[in-house]
């Protein structure tokens, strides 16, 4: 029997058969030995130790009653489902736990089993609820901490709950997680059936063509679910429409032509797409917040180059976005915060890194350079450029730089603030040409919006009868104006190379910063495996 071969009837039989774990009530010496062992074994974890101290080291797993038996059965059954959630199945080693339970005869052995089950439960509960990995340890620019519950809290809540129901409620309950899980299971079935078939070996395939490349493209699209089964070998309207739908789902230019980027995406192996889904499920566990993401929230998916307003799980506004460029010093970090105001006709206060790395070298050569920016001292007074700046280095340059409001301002006409230590915000931009590109990673880290005014109207609609008139009146004044949001809105900067639509369709995007590749490597090192890789 493999470590993954436990079925529900077998789990029930095994856990029912370990009722010998119960310590006889009349054997005081055995009770004492049991409790001493529990205390010793639990001491390795402060949370587990605190839980057992609070209950005078009484068991929750190894008692003689139906409740303890139900807990054992529910835990082993949950372990059997771990791989469905993209968890490292062998980490919980249910086979070894069952063998340990069956072999336990002495009070000391029973105490060891008690704590072993608690340790395995805590590991599983934290993994499935908050993630297998610690985000910032894998990618330093993921500036979020998974909402991990303590061992003591998990054990205390579990001990007073219906076991199976408690374990079922641990994974994220979001629509996105459930849709990703369904997609994963469908992909597993496709892998068992041989995947998506041969790749399309052509540089470009266009409407009107016929031949082997069209047949390969047709068969690939059928396997992926974009085209109904057909024997046609012609790149006809049906194939064109299927390619367009595929392009839309993959963030590509929708032209119906299977060119280089489209064929690269079509030829991406099913196994690689499965990895993206498993990473997305792990990422969803990292934001498994007690109150959810917020009834109304702003979601910026960096790989999708988009910003969305979401109300009650429905996208009510969406716009294209430009994110930070690929260099480590410009990549947009991932974190969550709360937007509490916008600034109409903003000034741009140049970040220190841009001043010393980009503008100071220009000023050292030519004091009149970047004349659209004001240079000010620590008291806000404008600095006379006539003295020059050649005497300053990056570490000694004492001045700040500011671009006043105006048509050429780098932030455009409005910025949306969720104050954070990374100095990241959403804003307008005069560089509108970038929004027509497929890959939009050009900024210094902040998020530029294609439709900032409409974004502002959508936010202000909750507090103004005429949000457009309200906004435009302040814009026409030319004065820098702060507008507070009556109800601050959570903002989540996320990074998903795989995500779903409300209908369950999986979308895929480029791993623009290479972050998901690193996360997959870390998950694999932790024991997460694709179905074909399991023993």
N, C-alpha and C positions, 0 to 999 in steps of 0.2 A: 504493500500500500504506500503510495506517495504521500508527501506532506499535505497535498491538496485534495486528498480523496475522501475527506469526511463529508458524508451526506447527513441530511437531517435525521433519518432514523438511526444512523450509526451514532451521531452525537447524543441523541436521547438515550440510546442503550449504554453508551460509555459513561455518561454522567449519572445515569440511574445506577450504574454498577459500582460507583465509588462511594456509596453511602457508608462504607466501612470507614470513611474518613471521620465520621462523627466520634467525638471523644465521649466515652461513657461518663454520664453525669456523676456517678458515685465515686469515680476514681480521682480523688483530689490531687494526688501526686501527678497524674497524667495531665490534669487541667493546668497545674502549675508549670509543668514542663512545656506544654503547648504554648502557654502565654509567654514564657521566657523566650522560647524560640521565635515567636512572632515579634517580640520586642527587639531581639537581636537582628533578625532578618530585615525588619522594617527600618532599622536605624540608618540604613544606607540612603534613605530618602526622607528628608525632613517632613514632606507632606504626608507620605504614607505613615510615618511614625506618629505624627500628630493625630491622624485619623484613628489609629488603633489605641493610642493613649486615651483619647476622648471616650472610647467605648470599652475601656478596661480590657483591651486585647481580645475581646470576643470576636468570633469568626463571622464572616459574611458569606464565605464560599464553602466551607468544609463542615458546616453543621448538618444535623441529621434530617432537617425538615424539608418540606417541598419548596420553600422559598430559596434556600441555598442551592437546591438541586436546579431550580429554574434559572438561577443566576449563572451557574456553570454551563447549562445548556445554551442559554442565550449568548454567552460570551463566545463559546466555541462556534456557534452558528454565525456570529458576527465575523469571527476570524475567517470562516470559510468564504465570506463575501468580500474580504478585504481587497482582493485583486480586482473586483468589479469597480472599486473606487480608485484604482490606480495606486494602491498602497503596496509597500514591500511585504508581500505575503509571508515570507519566511522570518520576518522580524518578530512575529508573534509566536512562532514555533508551537502550534497547537499539538502537534504529534508528541513533542517532548513533554508538554504539560499533561497530556492524557496518560502517557507512560508513567510520569511522576505520580499522578493521582492513583493509578492502578497499583503502583508498588508501595504506596504509603501504608505503613502499619503502626509505627510507633507514634507517640505524641509529638516527638521532635520532627519526624518526617511530615506529620500532618501540619505542623506549624510552618514548615518550609513551603509546603504546597499552598497554604493560605496566602502567604506573602508573594509567592511566585505568581499566583493568579491575579493578585492586586497590581503587581508591577506590570504584568502583561496588559491588564485592563487599562491602566493609566496610559501606557505607551500607545495603545490602539486608540483610546478616546482622544488623546491630544493630537495624534496624527490625522485622524479622520475629521476632526473638528477644526483644527488650526493649521494643519500642514505638516509634512514630513521634514521639511527643511526650515532653517532660519534664514529668511530672505536676504538680509544685509550681509550675511556671511558668504553667500553665493555671488551676489551682484551688489557692489557697494552703493550704487545709485538707486537701489530699492530702499527708500527711506521710510519703511513701515514695519511695524512689529505685529506679527500675527497675534490675535486675541486669545492667547493660550490660558486655559483655566488651570488652577493648581491641582495637584494630586489630591490634596485633602478635600477640596470642594467637589471634585468629580466623584470621589469615593463616598462622601457623605450624601450627595444627591442621589447617587445610584442605589445606596443602601436603603433609601426610603421610597424608591420608585418601583414601578413595574419593570422588570429587567429588560425584556425585549423592546418595549416601547421606548425606554430610555436610550438604548443603543441605536434604535432606528432614528431618533431625533438628533443624534450627534452630527451627522454630515450637514453641510450647508443646505438649507431648505429653499434656496433661491431657484427661480425658474431656469436660470442660466446653468447652474450646476446639474440640475436634473436633465436638461437637454443635452449637455455635454456627455453625461453618463450614458444616455440613450444612444448618442452618436458613437461613442466608444464601443458599445456592445454591437452595434450594427457593423462597425468596421471590423470587429473581431470575426463576425460571421463571414464578411467578405474575404478576410485573410484566410480563413479556413477553406474558402471556395477558390482560392488561387489568386486573390487580389484583383487588380484592375486590368490585368492583361499586359501585353507587350507595349513598350513605349512607342511613340510616333517618331520615326527616324526621318525627319525632314526639317529643313531650315524654315520653311513657310508653306502653309497650305491655305488656299483662298477659295472663296465661292466660285462655283462653276467647274472646278477641277474634278478629276476622277482618278482612280487608280489605287495602288497599294497604300499610299500615305493617307488617302481619304478613308479607306477601309479601317486602317489602324486608328485614326482619329475617331471615326464613327464608333468603333468597338469600345474605345476608351470612354467616350462620352456615355455610351449605354451602361457600361459597368459602374460609372459614377452616378448614374441616375439622372443625367441631363437630357437623355434622348431615349425615346421609345424604341424597342427592338425593330430593326429594319434590315432588309437585305440590299438596300440601295448602296451603290459605290460612288455616288455623285455628291459633291459638296452642295447640297440643295438648300432651300429655305429652312427646312427643319434643322439641318446641321448648323446653319448660320445662327438661328435662334438659340440653339443649345450652346454654341460658343459664346454668344453674347451673355447668356445667363451665367455661364461659367466665369466669364471675365468680370461681371458685376460682383459675383461672390468672392472673387479673388483680388478685388481692388485694382483691376487693370482697365485700360482704356477700352470702352465698349464699342468695338467696330465690327465684330463678327468675323474678323480675319485671324487665323491661327498663326501669328507671327512668333518672333523669338521669345518674348516674355511670356506670351500665352502658352506656347508649347513647353517652355520650361516648367510652368505651373502645372500643365496637364500631365507632364511626364514625371512630376514629383511622386516618388513611391508612396504607396498606401502606408507603409511602415513609418515613413517620415511624417505623414499627416497624423498618424496615430500618436506619435510623440508629442506633436503640438497640442493635441487634445488632452493628453495626460498632463502636460505642463499647465494648460489652461485650468484643469481641475484643481491642481495644486495651488495655482494662483487664486482661484475662487475660495479656497480654504483660508488663504491669508487675509481675505477681507470678509470673513464670516463673522461680521460684527453683531453683537447682541440685538441691536435695533435695526439691523439691515443698513443699506446705504443711504436711506432717507426716502420718505414718501416723494419728495421732490429733491433731485440732486443733479449735479452736472458731472458728466462722465466724459473724460478725454482719453480716447484710446490712441496711444502714441503711434502704434503700427498702422492704424487705420487713417491717421492724419485727420481726425474728426473730433468735434466737440458736440455733445448732445445734452439737451435738457430732458430729463426723464421724470415723468409724473405718474405715480402709481404703476410703475413697471412699464409704462408706455412712453416711447420717444415722442415728445411734443415739439421739439425743435432740433435741427441738425445743421451744422455748417462745416465746411472744410477748414482744416487747420494746417499751419506750418509749425513744426517742432524743432528742437535743437539739432544742430548738425552732428555728424558722426563722431567727431573727436571727443575724447573723454572730458575735456574741459568745457564742452558745449552741449553734451547730451542732456536731455530733460530728465530729471529724476522722477521716480514714482513715489507718490505719497498722497495722503488725504488731508484736507483741511476744510475751512468754512469760508465761503465768500460772504463778506458783510457790507461791501460798498463798491461803487464804481466811481471813476473820476472822468468827467467830461472835459475836453480840451486839456489833456494832461501835459505836464512837463515830463521830460525824460531825464531822470537823474542817473547819469552814466555809472554803471557798476565799476568798482575799483579795478577789477581784472581787465576790463576793456580799456580803461584809462591808461594803465601802465603797460599793457601788452600791445595795444594797437595805436593809441593816440599820442602817448608820450614820445615814442620814436619819431613821429611826424613833427611834433612840436619842438623837439631838440634840433631838428634840421631847419625848421621854418616856423617861427613863433606865430605866424599868421594862419597856419594850417587849421583845418576843421573850424572855420570861422563861424559856422552856424551854432557852435556850442559856446556857452558862457563858462569862463573859468572863475571860480570863486574861492575865497579863503575860508577859514574855519568860522568866521563871523558872517558869512554870506555876502561879503563885498566882492565886487568884480575886480579881477586881477589885471594889471596893466601888462599886456603882452610884450610891450617894448623892451622889457628887461631880458627877454629870452628865457629859455628853459634848459639850456645845455648843461647847467650845473646840477641838474636833478637826475637821480636814478629811480628805478622802479620802487625802491624801498624808501627813498627820501622825498619823493614828490608829495608836497603837503596840501595840494589843492583838490577841489571837487570840480565836476563838470556837469553842466545842465543845458538841456535843449528846451527853450521856452515853447509854449503851445504854438501851433501854427500848421500850415498845410504840409510842411516837410518834416514834421516831427516824427521820430522813429516809431512812436507808439500810435501814430495816427490821431484819431479824434476821441478815443475813449479807451480806458483800461479798466479791467475788472479785477478787484483785489481780494485775495484770501491771504492775509498777511502770514508770511512764513519765513523761516530763517534761510531758505534757499533763494529768496528774492525772485520767485517764479510767479507769474501772473498771466492772465489772458489779455490780449489787446488787439487793437486795430493796427494796420500798417499801410504805408503808402506804396509798398512793393506788391501790388496786386497780381503781377504777372506770374508769381510763383504758385498761385493756387491752381493753375491749369496743369501742373505737372503731376505725374503719378506718385513719385517719391518726393515728399515735401519736408526735407530735413535741412533747414538752412539757418535757423535762428541761433542766438547765443544761449538758448535754453528756455526762454519764455514761449508761450503759445500764441501765435498770431491767428486771427480769425478772419475768414473771408467775408462774413456778413455780421460785423460787430454791432451795427445799429439794430438790425432785427433781433439779435441776441439780447441787446439792451431792452428792446420793447417787450420781449417775452418775459424778462425778469421783472420789469416795472409794471406789467399788466396786473400783478397781484396787489399793487398799492396805488394805482392811478387809473382813473376812468379814461384818460387819454394819454397812454404811455408815449406814443409817438410825438404828440404835441409837447408834452412835458420835456422829453429829451431834446427835441429840435430847438425849443426856446432857449435852453441852456447852451446848446451847441452854438447857436447864432450869436450869443453874447460874447463869444471869444474868451471868456474868463474861465480860468481853471476852477471847476466846480465839483465838489464831492457830493455824491448822492448815496445815502445809507439805504440798505435794504431793510425793510421792516422785519422781514423774516430771513435771517441768514440761510444760505443754501450750501449744503455739503458739496465739496468738490473732490473728485477722485481721479487722479492721474494714473491710468492703468496701462498695461502693455500686454496685449493679447494677440498672438499670431493665429489663434483659433478662437472663434466666438460664434454664437448662434443668433439666428433671427427668431422672432416670436413664433414663426411657423416651424422652427426646429432645424432649418437649413444651416449647415455649418459653413462659415466663411473663413478663409485663410488669408493671411497677409505675410509680407516679407519680415524676416527677423532683422529689422534695420540696424539695431545696435548689437546683435549677436547675443542678447541676454537669454533668450529661451534655449539656445544651444547649450549655454552653461548650466542652466537649470536642469535640462534633461540629463546632462552628464552627471550632475549631483544626485538626481533622482535614481539614475541607474547605479551609481556607486552605493546608494542607500539600499538597493535591492529591488527597485521597481523594474519590471520586465514587460516586454511585449508578449502577447500570447504565444507566439512561435518560439520565444526564448525560454518559456517555462518548461520545467521538467515534468 
